[in-house]
Amino acid sequence: GTAVALWLGVGATLPIDKSLTLNLF
């Protein structure tokens, strides 16, 4: 969905946030 695309976009910029997001989901 759109939310996932936004999270992936943020994760691409901030690897740390991406890791935290993957842990949550």
C-alpha positions in Angstrom: 0.0 0.0 0.0 0.9 3.7 0.1 2.0 3.5 3.7 4.5 0.7 2.9 5.9 2.8 0.0 6.4 5.8 2.4 8.1 3.6 5.0 10.4 2.1 2.4 11.2 5.6 1.2 12.1 6.7 4.7 14.1 3.5 5.3 16.1 4.1 2.1 17.1 7.4 3.6 17.5 6.3 7.2 18.7 2.7 7.4 18.3 2.8 11.2 14.6 3.7 11.0 14.1 1.0 8.3 15.5 -1.6 10.7 13.2 -0.5 13.5 10.3 -0.6 11.1 11.1 -4.1 9.9 11.3 -5.2 13.6 7.9 -3.7 14.3 6.4 -5.3 11.2 
